[in-house]
Amino acid sequence: MRGRIEKIFGTWKRSYGLRRMRWRGLAKAALQVHLTAIAYNLKRGLTIIAAA
């Protein structure tokens, strides 16, 4: 379980710019993480649909 989650976080850091937060503050940092998760899931969903 942990390995799968760490792989996703690594992808976010490497490909989606989560090495550094763009905005200051907890709420804005949370927003960046949520937007990154949405982008990741949309891209993943398109990949799954294309493979089907």
mmCIF entry with sequence, helices, sheets and N, C-alpha, C, O atoms, coordinates in Angstrom:
data_MODEL
# 
_entry.id   MODEL 
# 
_entity.id                         1 
_entity.type                       polymer 
_entity.pdbx_number_of_molecules   1 
# 
_entity_poly.entity_id                      1 
_entity_poly.type                           'polypeptide(L)' 
_entity_poly.nstd_linkage                   no 
_entity_poly.nstd_monomer                   no 
_entity_poly.pdbx_seq_one_letter_code       MRGRIEKIFGTWKRSYGLRRMRWRGLAKAALQVHLTAIAYNLKRGLTIIAAA 
_entity_poly.pdbx_seq_one_letter_code_can   MRGRIEKIFGTWKRSYGLRRMRWRGLAKAALQVHLTAIAYNLKRGLTIIAAA 
_entity_poly.pdbx_strand_id                 A 
# 
loop_
_entity_poly_seq.entity_id 
_entity_poly_seq.num 
_entity_poly_seq.mon_id 
_entity_poly_seq.hetero 
1 1  MET n 
1 2  ARG n 
1 3  GLY n 
1 4  ARG n 
1 5  ILE n 
1 6  GLU n 
1 7  LYS n 
1 8  ILE n 
1 9  PHE n 
1 10 GLY n 
1 11 THR n 
1 12 TRP n 
1 13 LYS n 
1 14 ARG n 
1 15 SER n 
1 16 TYR n 
1 17 GLY n 
1 18 LEU n 
1 19 ARG n 
1 20 ARG n 
1 21 MET n 
1 22 ARG n 
1 23 TRP n 
1 24 ARG n 
1 25 GLY n 
1 26 LEU n 
1 27 ALA n 
1 28 LYS n 
1 29 ALA n 
1 30 ALA n 
1 31 LEU n 
1 32 GLN n 
1 33 VAL n 
1 34 HIS n 
1 35 LEU n 
1 36 THR n 
1 37 ALA n 
1 38 ILE n 
1 39 ALA n 
1 40 TYR n 
1 41 ASN n 
1 42 LEU n 
1 43 LYS n 
1 44 ARG n 
1 45 GLY n 
1 46 LEU n 
1 47 THR n 
1 48 ILE n 
1 49 ILE n 
1 50 ALA n 
1 51 ALA n 
1 52 ALA n 
# 
_struct_asym.id          A 
_struct_asym.entity_id   1 
# 
loop_
_struct_conf.conf_type_id 
_struct_conf.id 
_struct_conf.pdbx_PDB_helix_id 
_struct_conf.beg_label_comp_id 
_struct_conf.beg_label_asym_id 
_struct_conf.beg_label_seq_id 
_struct_conf.pdbx_beg_PDB_ins_code 
_struct_conf.end_label_comp_id 
_struct_conf.end_label_asym_id 
_struct_conf.end_label_seq_id 
_struct_conf.pdbx_end_PDB_ins_code 
_struct_conf.beg_auth_comp_id 
_struct_conf.beg_auth_asym_id 
_struct_conf.beg_auth_seq_id 
_struct_conf.end_auth_comp_id 
_struct_conf.end_auth_asym_id 
_struct_conf.end_auth_seq_id 
_struct_conf.pdbx_PDB_helix_class 
_struct_conf.details 
_struct_conf.pdbx_PDB_helix_length 
HELX_P HELX_P1 AA1 ARG A 2  ? SER A 15 ? ARG A 2  SER A 15 1 ? 14 
HELX_P HELX_P2 AA2 LEU A 26 ? ALA A 51 ? LEU A 26 ALA A 51 1 ? 26 
# 
_struct_conf_type.id          HELX_P 
_struct_conf_type.criteria    ? 
_struct_conf_type.reference   ? 
# 
loop_
_atom_site.group_PDB 
_atom_site.id 
_atom_site.type_symbol 
_atom_site.label_atom_id 
_atom_site.label_alt_id 
_atom_site.label_comp_id 
_atom_site.label_asym_id 
_atom_site.label_entity_id 
_atom_site.label_seq_id 
_atom_site.pdbx_PDB_ins_code 
_atom_site.Cartn_x 
_atom_site.Cartn_y 
_atom_site.Cartn_z 
_atom_site.occupancy 
_atom_site.B_iso_or_equiv 
_atom_site.pdbx_formal_charge 
_atom_site.auth_seq_id 
_atom_site.auth_comp_id 
_atom_site.auth_asym_id 
_atom_site.auth_atom_id 
_atom_site.pdbx_PDB_model_num 
ATOM 1   N N  . MET A 1 1  ? 0.830   -1.187 0.000   1.00 0.00 ? 1  MET A N  1 
ATOM 2   C CA . MET A 1 1  ? 0.000   0.000  0.000   1.00 0.00 ? 1  MET A CA 1 
ATOM 3   C C  . MET A 1 1  ? 0.878   1.257  0.000   1.00 0.00 ? 1  MET A C  1 
ATOM 4   O O  . MET A 1 1  ? 0.662   2.178  -0.787  1.00 0.00 ? 1  MET A O  1 
ATOM 5   N N  . ARG A 1 2  ? 1.862   1.277  0.886   1.00 0.00 ? 2  ARG A N  1 
ATOM 6   C CA . ARG A 1 2  ? 2.707   2.467  0.984   1.00 0.00 ? 2  ARG A CA 1 
ATOM 7   C C  . ARG A 1 2  ? 3.496   2.698  -0.302  1.00 0.00 ? 2  ARG A C  1 
ATOM 8   O O  . ARG A 1 2  ? 3.660   3.837  -0.738  1.00 0.00 ? 2  ARG A O  1 
ATOM 9   N N  . GLY A 1 3  ? 3.980   1.623  -0.904  1.00 0.00 ? 3  GLY A N  1 
ATOM 10  C CA . GLY A 1 3  ? 4.754   1.755  -2.135  1.00 0.00 ? 3  GLY A CA 1 
ATOM 11  C C  . GLY A 1 3  ? 3.953   2.379  -3.259  1.00 0.00 ? 3  GLY A C  1 
ATOM 12  O O  . GLY A 1 3  ? 4.477   3.178  -4.035  1.00 0.00 ? 3  GLY A O  1 
ATOM 13  N N  . ARG A 1 4  ? 2.686   2.016  -3.346  1.00 0.00 ? 4  ARG A N  1 
ATOM 14  C CA . ARG A 1 4  ? 1.820   2.582  -4.390  1.00 0.00 ? 4  ARG A CA 1 
ATOM 15  C C  . ARG A 1 4  ? 1.611   4.081  -4.171  1.00 0.00 ? 4  ARG A C  1 
ATOM 16  O O  . ARG A 1 4  ? 1.644   4.865  -5.120  1.00 0.00 ? 4  ARG A O  1 
ATOM 17  N N  . ILE A 1 5  ? 1.398   4.468  -2.928  1.00 0.00 ? 5  ILE A N  1 
ATOM 18  C CA . ILE A 1 5  ? 1.181   5.884  -2.612  1.00 0.00 ? 5  ILE A CA 1 
ATOM 19  C C  . ILE A 1 5  ? 2.463   6.684  -2.831  1.00 0.00 ? 5  ILE A C  1 
ATOM 20  O O  . ILE A 1 5  ? 2.424   7.790  -3.370  1.00 0.00 ? 5  ILE A O  1 
ATOM 21  N N  . GLU A 1 6  ? 3.593   6.128  -2.415  1.00 0.00 ? 6  GLU A N  1 
ATOM 22  C CA . GLU A 1 6  ? 4.871   6.821  -2.613  1.00 0.00 ? 6  GLU A CA 1 
ATOM 23  C C  . GLU A 1 6  ? 5.169   7.004  -4.099  1.00 0.00 ? 6  GLU A C  1 
ATOM 24  O O  . GLU A 1 6  ? 5.745   8.018  -4.493  1.00 0.00 ? 6  GLU A O  1 
ATOM 25  N N  . LYS A 1 7  ? 4.785   6.033  -4.927  1.00 0.00 ? 7  LYS A N  1 
ATOM 26  C CA . LYS A 1 7  ? 4.980   6.149  -6.372  1.00 0.00 ? 7  LYS A CA 1 
ATOM 27  C C  . LYS A 1 7  ? 4.173   7.323  -6.924  1.00 0.00 ? 7  LYS A C  1 
ATOM 28  O O  . LYS A 1 7  ? 4.669   8.079  -7.758  1.00 0.00 ? 7  LYS A O  1 
ATOM 29  N N  . ILE A 1 8  ? 2.944   7.475  -6.466  1.00 0.00 ? 8  ILE A N  1 
ATOM 30  C CA . ILE A 1 8  ? 2.091   8.580  -6.915  1.00 0.00 ? 8  ILE A CA 1 
ATOM 31  C C  . ILE A 1 8  ? 2.679   9.912  -6.466  1.00 0.00 ? 8  ILE A C  1 
ATOM 32  O O  . ILE A 1 8  ? 2.750   10.852 -7.258  1.00 0.00 ? 8  ILE A O  1 
ATOM 33  N N  . PHE A 1 9  ? 3.098   10.005 -5.214  1.00 0.00 ? 9  PHE A N  1 
ATOM 34  C CA . PHE A 1 9  ? 3.701   11.250 -4.727  1.00 0.00 ? 9  PHE A CA 1 
ATOM 35  C C  . PHE A 1 9  ? 4.972   11.576 -5.505  1.00 0.00 ? 9  PHE A C  1 
ATOM 36  O O  . PHE A 1 9  ? 5.235   12.741 -5.802  1.00 0.00 ? 9  PHE A O  1 
ATOM 37  N N  . GLY A 1 10 ? 5.757   10.560 -5.836  1.00 0.00 ? 10 GLY A N  1 
ATOM 38  C CA . GLY A 1 10 ? 6.956   10.775 -6.633  1.00 0.00 ? 10 GLY A CA 1 
ATOM 39  C C  . GLY A 1 10 ? 6.628   11.318 -8.013  1.00 0.00 ? 10 GLY A C  1 
ATOM 40  O O  . GLY A 1 10 ? 7.322   12.198 -8.523  1.00 0.00 ? 10 GLY A O  1 
ATOM 41  N N  . THR A 1 11 ? 5.569   10.791 -8.618  1.00 0.00 ? 11 THR A N  1 
ATOM 42  C CA . THR A 1 11 ? 5.127   11.295 -9.923  1.00 0.00 ? 11 THR A CA 1 
ATOM 43  C C  . THR A 1 11 ? 4.685   12.738 -9.805  1.00 0.00 ? 11 THR A C  1 
ATOM 44  O O  . THR A 1 11 ? 5.012   13.564 -10.657 1.00 0.00 ? 11 THR A O  1 
ATOM 45  N N  . TRP A 1 12 ? 3.946   13.047 -8.758  1.00 0.00 ? 12 TRP A N  1 
ATOM 46  C CA . TRP A 1 12 ? 3.495   14.431 -8.553  1.00 0.00 ? 12 TRP A CA 1 
ATOM 47  C C  . TRP A 1 12 ? 4.696   15.359 -8.413  1.00 0.00 ? 12 TRP A C  1 
ATOM 48  O O  . TRP A 1 12 ? 4.717   16.443 -8.995  1.00 0.00 ? 12 TRP A O  1 
ATOM 49  N N  . LYS A 1 13 ? 5.691   14.937 -7.647  1.00 0.00 ? 13 LYS A N  1 
ATOM 50  C CA . LYS A 1 13 ? 6.865   15.787 -7.439  1.00 0.00 ? 13 LYS A CA 1 
ATOM 51  C C  . LYS A 1 13 ? 7.666   15.945 -8.724  1.00 0.00 ? 13 LYS A C  1 
ATOM 52  O O  . LYS A 1 13 ? 8.126   17.041 -9.044  1.00 0.00 ? 13 LYS A O  1 
ATOM 53  N N  . ARG A 1 14 ? 7.833   14.846 -9.459  1.00 0.00 ? 14 ARG A N  1 
ATOM 54  C CA . ARG A 1 14 ? 8.662   14.866 -10.657 1.00 0.00 ? 14 ARG A CA 1 
ATOM 55  C C  . ARG A 1 14 ? 7.962   15.547 -11.830 1.00 0.00 ? 14 ARG A C  1 
ATOM 56  O O  . ARG A 1 14 ? 8.573   16.360 -12.524 1.00 0.00 ? 14 ARG A O  1 
ATOM 57  N N  . SER A 1 15 ? 6.693   15.228 -12.059 1.00 0.00 ? 15 SER A N  1 
ATOM 58  C CA . SER A 1 15 ? 6.010   15.665 -13.281 1.00 0.00 ? 15 SER A CA 1 
ATOM 59  C C  . SER A 1 15 ? 5.056   16.833 -13.099 1.00 0.00 ? 15 SER A C  1 
ATOM 60  O O  . SER A 1 15 ? 4.740   17.526 -14.065 1.00 0.00 ? 15 SER A O  1 
ATOM 61  N N  . TYR A 1 16 ? 4.595   17.061 -11.884 1.00 0.00 ? 16 TYR A N  1 
ATOM 62  C CA . TYR A 1 16 ? 3.560   18.072 -11.673 1.00 0.00 ? 16 TYR A CA 1 
ATOM 63  C C  . TYR A 1 16 ? 4.013   19.232 -10.789 1.00 0.00 ? 16 TYR A C  1 
ATOM 64  O O  . TYR A 1 16 ? 3.188   20.048 -10.377 1.00 0.00 ? 16 TYR A O  1 
ATOM 65  N N  . GLY A 1 17 ? 5.288   19.316 -10.496 1.00 0.00 ? 17 GLY A N  1 
ATOM 66  C CA . GLY A 1 17 ? 5.832   20.485 -9.821  1.00 0.00 ? 17 GLY A CA 1 
ATOM 67  C C  . GLY A 1 17 ? 5.569   20.589 -8.330  1.00 0.00 ? 17 GLY A C  1 
ATOM 68  O O  . GLY A 1 17 ? 5.502   21.695 -7.794  1.00 0.00 ? 17 GLY A O  1 
ATOM 69  N N  . LEU A 1 18 ? 5.420   19.467 -7.653  1.00 0.00 ? 18 LEU A N  1 
ATOM 70  C CA . LEU A 1 18 ? 5.176   19.544 -6.210  1.00 0.00 ? 18 LEU A CA 1 
ATOM 71  C C  . LEU A 1 18 ? 6.458   19.496 -5.378  1.00 0.00 ? 18 LEU A C  1 
ATOM 72  O O  . LEU A 1 18 ? 6.399   19.266 -4.170  1.00 0.00 ? 18 LEU A O  1 
ATOM 73  N N  . ARG A 1 19 ? 7.587   19.706 -5.993  1.00 0.00 ? 19 ARG A N  1 
ATOM 74  C CA . ARG A 1 19 ? 8.821   19.813 -5.207  1.00 0.00 ? 19 ARG A CA 1 
ATOM 75  C C  . ARG A 1 19 ? 8.800   21.076 -4.362  1.00 0.00 ? 19 ARG A C  1 
ATOM 76  O O  . ARG A 1 19 ? 9.382   21.128 -3.279  1.00 0.00 ? 19 ARG A O  1 
ATOM 77  N N  . ARG A 1 20 ? 8.123   22.087 -4.874  1.00 0.00 ? 20 ARG A N  1 
ATOM 78  C CA . ARG A 1 20 ? 8.064   23.376 -4.190  1.00 0.00 ? 20 ARG A CA 1 
ATOM 79  C C  . ARG A 1 20 ? 6.646   23.926 -4.324  1.00 0.00 ? 20 ARG A C  1 
ATOM 80  O O  . ARG A 1 20 ? 6.049   23.866 -5.399  1.00 0.00 ? 20 ARG A O  1 
ATOM 81  N N  . MET A 1 21 ? 6.118   24.456 -3.240  1.00 0.00 ? 21 MET A N  1 
ATOM 82  C CA . MET A 1 21 ? 4.781   25.049 -3.281  1.00 0.00 ? 21 MET A CA 1 
ATOM 83  C C  . MET A 1 21 ? 4.829   26.405 -3.975  1.00 0.00 ? 21 MET A C  1 
ATOM 84  O O  . MET A 1 21 ? 5.763   27.180 -3.770  1.00 0.00 ? 21 MET A O  1 
ATOM 85  N N  . ARG A 1 22 ? 3.841   26.683 -4.782  1.00 0.00 ? 22 ARG A N  1 
ATOM 86  C CA . ARG A 1 22 ? 3.792   27.948 -5.510  1.00 0.00 ? 22 ARG A CA 1 
ATOM 87  C C  . ARG A 1 22 ? 3.294   29.091 -4.632  1.00 0.00 ? 22 ARG A C  1 
ATOM 88  O O  . ARG A 1 22 ? 3.698   30.240 -4.811  1.00 0.00 ? 22 ARG A O  1 
ATOM 89  N N  . TRP A 1 23 ? 2.412   28.770 -3.678  1.00 0.00 ? 23 TRP A N  1 
ATOM 90  C CA . TRP A 1 23 ? 1.799   29.810 -2.863  1.00 0.00 ? 23 TRP A CA 1 
ATOM 91  C C  . TRP A 1 23 ? 2.108   29.576 -1.395  1.00 0.00 ? 23 TRP A C  1 
ATOM 92  O O  . TRP A 1 23 ? 2.413   28.457 -0.983  1.00 0.00 ? 23 TRP A O  1 
ATOM 93  N N  . ARG A 1 24 ? 2.027   30.645 -0.607  1.00 0.00 ? 24 ARG A N  1 
ATOM 94  C CA . ARG A 1 24 ? 2.245   30.549 0.832   1.00 0.00 ? 24 ARG A CA 1 
ATOM 95  C C  . ARG A 1 24 ? 0.923   30.314 1.537   1.00 0.00 ? 24 ARG A C  1 
ATOM 96  O O  . ARG A 1 24 ? -0.132  30.753 1.078   1.00 0.00 ? 24 ARG A O  1 
ATOM 97  N N  . GLY A 1 25 ? 0.995   29.625 2.641   1.00 0.00 ? 25 GLY A N  1 
ATOM 98  C CA . GLY A 1 25 ? -0.180  29.381 3.456   1.00 0.00 ? 25 GLY A CA 1 
ATOM 99  C C  . GLY A 1 25 ? -0.699  27.961 3.280   1.00 0.00 ? 25 GLY A C  1 
ATOM 100 O O  . GLY A 1 25 ? -0.586  27.359 2.213   1.00 0.00 ? 25 GLY A O  1 
ATOM 101 N N  . LEU A 1 26 ? -1.265  27.454 4.354   1.00 0.00 ? 26 LEU A N  1 
ATOM 102 C CA . LEU A 1 26 ? -1.743  26.076 4.363   1.00 0.00 ? 26 LEU A CA 1 
ATOM 103 C C  . LEU A 1 26 ? -2.899  25.866 3.390   1.00 0.00 ? 26 LEU A C  1 
ATOM 104 O O  . LEU A 1 26 ? -2.931  24.862 2.678   1.00 0.00 ? 26 LEU A O  1 
ATOM 105 N N  . ALA A 1 27 ? -3.843  26.798 3.351   1.00 0.00 ? 27 ALA A N  1 
ATOM 106 C CA . ALA A 1 27 ? -5.005  26.652 2.469   1.00 0.00 ? 27 ALA A CA 1 
ATOM 107 C C  . ALA A 1 27 ? -4.583  26.671 1.003   1.00 0.00 ? 27 ALA A C  1 
ATOM 108 O O  . ALA A 1 27 ? -5.096  25.890 0.202   1.00 0.00 ? 27 ALA A O  1 
ATOM 109 N N  . LYS A 1 28 ? -3.663  27.547 0.649   1.00 0.00 ? 28 LYS A N  1 
ATOM 110 C CA . LYS A 1 28 ? -3.218  27.635 -0.743  1.00 0.00 ? 28 LYS A CA 1 
ATOM 111 C C  . LYS A 1 28 ? -2.366  26.427 -1.127  1.00 0.00 ? 28 LYS A C  1 
ATOM 112 O O  . LYS A 1 28 ? -2.431  25.957 -2.263  1.00 0.00 ? 28 LYS A O  1 
ATOM 113 N N  . ALA A 1 29 ? -1.568  25.925 -0.186  1.00 0.00 ? 29 ALA A N  1 
ATOM 114 C CA . ALA A 1 29 ? -0.781  24.721 -0.456  1.00 0.00 ? 29 ALA A CA 1 
ATOM 115 C C  . ALA A 1 29 ? -1.710  23.523 -0.647  1.00 0.00 ? 29 ALA A C  1 
ATOM 116 O O  . ALA A 1 29 ? -1.479  22.688 -1.521  1.00 0.00 ? 29 ALA A O  1 
ATOM 117 N N  . ALA A 1 30 ? -2.754  23.442 0.167   1.00 0.00 ? 30 ALA A N  1 
ATOM 118 C CA . ALA A 1 30 ? -3.734  22.366 0.015   1.00 0.00 ? 30 ALA A CA 1 
ATOM 119 C C  . ALA A 1 30 ? -4.434  22.467 -1.335  1.00 0.00 ? 30 ALA A C  1 
ATOM 120 O O  . ALA A 1 30 ? -4.698  21.452 -1.980  1.00 0.00 ? 30 ALA A O  1 
ATOM 121 N N  . LEU A 1 31 ? -4.734  23.686 -1.760  1.00 0.00 ? 31 LEU A N  1 
ATOM 122 C CA . LEU A 1 31 ? -5.350  23.888 -3.070  1.00 0.00 ? 31 LEU A CA 1 
ATOM 123 C C  . LEU A 1 31 ? -4.431  23.372 -4.172  1.00 0.00 ? 31 LEU A C  1 
ATOM 124 O O  . LEU A 1 31 ? -4.897  22.719 -5.106  1.00 0.00 ? 31 LEU A O  1 
ATOM 125 N N  . GLN A 1 32 ? -3.143  23.653 -4.077  1.00 0.00 ? 32 GLN A N  1 
ATOM 126 C CA . GLN A 1 32 ? -2.202  23.178 -5.085  1.00 0.00 ? 32 GLN A CA 1 
ATOM 127 C C  . GLN A 1 32 ? -2.168  21.649 -5.119  1.00 0.00 ? 32 GLN A C  1 
ATOM 128 O O  . GLN A 1 32 ? -2.129  21.057 -6.197  1.00 0.00 ? 32 GLN A O  1 
ATOM 129 N N  . VAL A 1 33 ? -2.182  21.017 -3.965  1.00 0.00 ? 33 VAL A N  1 
ATOM 130 C CA . VAL A 1 33 ? -2.171  19.552 -3.914  1.00 0.00 ? 33 VAL A CA 1 
ATOM 131 C C  . VAL A 1 33 ? -3.454  18.995 -4.521  1.00 0.00 ? 33 VAL A C  1 
ATOM 132 O O  . VAL A 1 33 ? -3.412  18.019 -5.270  1.00 0.00 ? 33 VAL A O  1 
ATOM 133 N N  . HIS A 1 34 ? -4.588  19.603 -4.206  1.00 0.00 ? 34 HIS A N  1 
ATOM 134 C CA . HIS A 1 34 ? -5.861  19.128 -4.759  1.00 0.00 ? 34 HIS A CA 1 
ATOM 135 C C  . HIS A 1 34 ? -5.914  19.304 -6.273  1.00 0.00 ? 34 HIS A C  1 
ATOM 136 O O  . HIS A 1 34 ? -6.378  18.409 -6.980  1.00 0.00 ? 34 HIS A O  1 
ATOM 137 N N  . LEU A 1 35 ? -5.451  20.434 -6.778  1.00 0.00 ? 35 LEU A N  1 
ATOM 138 C CA . LEU A 1 35 ? -5.435  20.653 -8.226  1.00 0.00 ? 35 LEU A CA 1 
ATOM 139 C C  . LEU A 1 35 ? -4.495  19.668 -8.917  1.00 0.00 ? 35 LEU A C  1 
ATOM 140 O O  . LEU A 1 35 ? -4.784  19.193 -10.016 1.00 0.00 ? 35 LEU A O  1 
ATOM 141 N N  . THR A 1 36 ? -3.381  19.367 -8.275  1.00 0.00 ? 36 THR A N  1 
ATOM 142 C CA . THR A 1 36 ? -2.457  18.377 -8.824  1.00 0.00 ? 36 THR A CA 1 
ATOM 143 C C  . THR A 1 36 ? -3.108  17.002 -8.866  1.00 0.00 ? 36 THR A C  1 
ATOM 144 O O  . THR A 1 36 ? -2.952  16.271 -9.844  1.00 0.00 ? 36 THR A O  1 
ATOM 145 N N  . ALA A 1 37 ? -3.834  16.646 -7.815  1.00 0.00 ? 37 ALA A N  1 
ATOM 146 C CA . ALA A 1 37 ? -4.527  15.355 -7.786  1.00 0.00 ? 37 ALA A CA 1 
ATOM 147 C C  . ALA A 1 37 ? -5.575  15.275 -8.889  1.00 0.00 ? 37 ALA A C  1 
ATOM 148 O O  . ALA A 1 37 ? -5.722  14.235 -9.531  1.00 0.00 ? 37 ALA A O  1 
ATOM 149 N N  . ILE A 1 38 ? -6.302  16.364 -9.114  1.00 0.00 ? 38 ILE A N  1 
ATOM 150 C CA . ILE A 1 38 ? -7.304  16.388 -10.183 1.00 0.00 ? 38 ILE A CA 1 
ATOM 151 C C  . ILE A 1 38 ? -6.631  16.191 -11.539 1.00 0.00 ? 38 ILE A C  1 
ATOM 152 O O  . ILE A 1 38 ? -7.096  15.392 -12.352 1.00 0.00 ? 38 ILE A O  1 
ATOM 153 N N  . ALA A 1 39 ? -5.542  16.912 -11.787 1.00 0.00 ? 39 ALA A N  1 
ATOM 154 C CA . ALA A 1 39 ? -4.827  16.785 -13.064 1.00 0.00 ? 39 ALA A CA 1 
ATOM 155 C C  . ALA A 1 39 ? -4.300  15.363 -13.253 1.00 0.00 ? 39 ALA A C  1 
ATOM 156 O O  . ALA A 1 39 ? -4.409  14.798 -14.341 1.00 0.00 ? 39 ALA A O  1 
ATOM 157 N N  . TYR A 1 40 ? -3.738  14.794 -12.207 1.00 0.00 ? 40 TYR A N  1 
ATOM 158 C CA . TYR A 1 40 ? -3.212  13.429 -12.276 1.00 0.00 ? 40 TYR A CA 1 
ATOM 159 C C  . TYR A 1 40 ? -4.321  12.435 -12.591 1.00 0.00 ? 40 TYR A C  1 
ATOM 160 O O  . TYR A 1 40 ? -4.152  11.561 -13.441 1.00 0.00 ? 40 TYR A O  1 
ATOM 161 N N  . ASN A 1 41 ? -5.456  12.566 -11.908 1.00 0.00 ? 41 ASN A N  1 
ATOM 162 C CA . ASN A 1 41 ? -6.565  11.635 -12.116 1.00 0.00 ? 41 ASN A CA 1 
ATOM 163 C C  . ASN A 1 41 ? -7.189  11.785 -13.494 1.00 0.00 ? 41 ASN A C  1 
ATOM 164 O O  . ASN A 1 41 ? -7.594  10.790 -14.095 1.00 0.00 ? 41 ASN A O  1 
ATOM 165 N N  . LEU A 1 42 ? -7.275  13.014 -14.010 1.00 0.00 ? 42 LEU A N  1 
ATOM 166 C CA . LEU A 1 42 ? -7.797  13.209 -15.365 1.00 0.00 ? 42 LEU A CA 1 
ATOM 167 C C  . LEU A 1 42 ? -6.880  12.552 -16.397 1.00 0.00 ? 42 LEU A C  1 
ATOM 168 O O  . LEU A 1 42 ? -7.349  11.873 -17.310 1.00 0.00 ? 42 LEU A O  1 
ATOM 169 N N  . LYS A 1 43 ? -5.584  12.756 -16.247 1.00 0.00 ? 43 LYS A N  1 
ATOM 170 C CA . LYS A 1 43 ? -4.637  12.156 -17.184 1.00 0.00 ? 43 LYS A CA 1 
ATOM 171 C C  . LYS A 1 43 ? -4.667  10.638 -17.082 1.00 0.00 ? 43 LYS A C  1 
ATOM 172 O O  . LYS A 1 43 ? -4.612  9.944  -18.098 1.00 0.00 ? 43 LYS A O  1 
ATOM 173 N N  . ARG A 1 44 ? -4.752  10.124 -15.874 1.00 0.00 ? 44 ARG A N  1 
ATOM 174 C CA . ARG A 1 44 ? -4.815  8.679  -15.658 1.00 0.00 ? 44 ARG A CA 1 
ATOM 175 C C  . ARG A 1 44 ? -6.094  8.102  -16.251 1.00 0.00 ? 44 ARG A C  1 
ATOM 176 O O  . ARG A 1 44 ? -6.076  7.036  -16.866 1.00 0.00 ? 44 ARG A O  1 
ATOM 177 N N  . GLY A 1 45 ? -7.212  8.820  -16.062 1.00 0.00 ? 45 GLY A N  1 
ATOM 178 C CA . GLY A 1 45 ? -8.483  8.364  -16.618 1.00 0.00 ? 45 GLY A CA 1 
ATOM 179 C C  . GLY A 1 45 ? -8.455  8.298  -18.129 1.00 0.00 ? 45 GLY A C  1 
ATOM 180 O O  . GLY A 1 45 ? -8.968  7.347  -18.721 1.00 0.00 ? 45 GLY A O  1 
ATOM 181 N N  . LEU A 1 46 ? -7.860  9.302  -18.762 1.00 0.00 ? 46 LEU A N  1 
ATOM 182 C CA . LEU A 1 46 ? -7.751  9.290  -20.221 1.00 0.00 ? 46 LEU A CA 1 
ATOM 183 C C  . LEU A 1 46 ? -6.893  8.125  -20.705 1.00 0.00 ? 46 LEU A C  1 
ATOM 184 O O  . LEU A 1 46 ? -7.189  7.516  -21.733 1.00 0.00 ? 46 LEU A O  1 
ATOM 185 N N  . THR A 1 47 ? -5.843  7.821  -19.971 1.00 0.00 ? 47 THR A N  1 
ATOM 186 C CA . THR A 1 47 ? -4.987  6.693  -20.329 1.00 0.00 ? 47 THR A CA 1 
ATOM 187 C C  . THR A 1 47 ? -5.754  5.377  -20.217 1.00 0.00 ? 47 THR A C  1 
ATOM 188 O O  . THR A 1 47 ? -5.614  4.502  -21.071 1.00 0.00 ? 47 THR A O  1 
ATOM 189 N N  . ILE A 1 48 ? -6.555  5.235  -19.177 1.00 0.00 ? 48 ILE A N  1 
ATOM 190 C CA . ILE A 1 48 ? -7.334  4.012  -18.981 1.00 0.00 ? 48 ILE A CA 1 
ATOM 191 C C  . ILE A 1 48 ? -8.391  3.872  -20.072 1.00 0.00 ? 48 ILE A C  1 
ATOM 192 O O  . ILE A 1 48 ? -8.598  2.780  -20.601 1.00 0.00 ? 48 ILE A O  1 
ATOM 193 N N  . ILE A 1 49 ? -9.063  4.979  -20.411 1.00 0.00 ? 49 ILE A N  1 
ATOM 194 C CA . ILE A 1 49 ? -10.091 4.945  -21.454 1.00 0.00 ? 49 ILE A CA 1 
ATOM 195 C C  . ILE A 1 49 ? -9.469  4.607  -22.808 1.00 0.00 ? 49 ILE A C  1 
ATOM 196 O O  . ILE A 1 49 ? -10.035 3.833  -23.579 1.00 0.00 ? 49 ILE A O  1 
ATOM 197 N N  . ALA A 1 50 ? -8.308  5.187  -23.094 1.00 0.00 ? 50 ALA A N  1 
ATOM 198 C CA . ALA A 1 50 ? -7.646  4.927  -24.376 1.00 0.00 ? 50 ALA A CA 1 
ATOM 199 C C  . ALA A 1 50 ? -7.216  3.468  -24.502 1.00 0.00 ? 50 ALA A C  1 
ATOM 200 O O  . ALA A 1 50 ? -7.210  2.916  -25.603 1.00 0.00 ? 50 ALA A O  1 
ATOM 201 N N  . ALA A 1 51 ? -6.860  2.850  -23.395 1.00 0.00 ? 51 ALA A N  1 
ATOM 202 C CA . ALA A 1 51 ? -6.419  1.459  -23.422 1.00 0.00 ? 51 ALA A CA 1 
ATOM 203 C C  . ALA A 1 51 ? -7.588  0.487  -23.559 1.00 0.00 ? 51 ALA A C  1 
ATOM 204 O O  . ALA A 1 51 ? -7.404  -0.653 -23.986 1.00 0.00 ? 51 ALA A O  1 
ATOM 205 N N  . ALA A 1 52 ? -8.776  0.932  -23.202 1.00 0.00 ? 52 ALA A N  1 
ATOM 206 C CA . ALA A 1 52 ? -9.950  0.031  -23.224 1.00 0.00 ? 52 ALA A CA 1 
ATOM 207 C C  . ALA A 1 52 ? -10.520 -0.154 -24.605 1.00 0.00 ? 52 ALA A C  1 
ATOM 208 O O  . ALA A 1 52 ? -11.501 -0.878 -24.776 1.00 0.00 ? 52 ALA A O  1 
# 
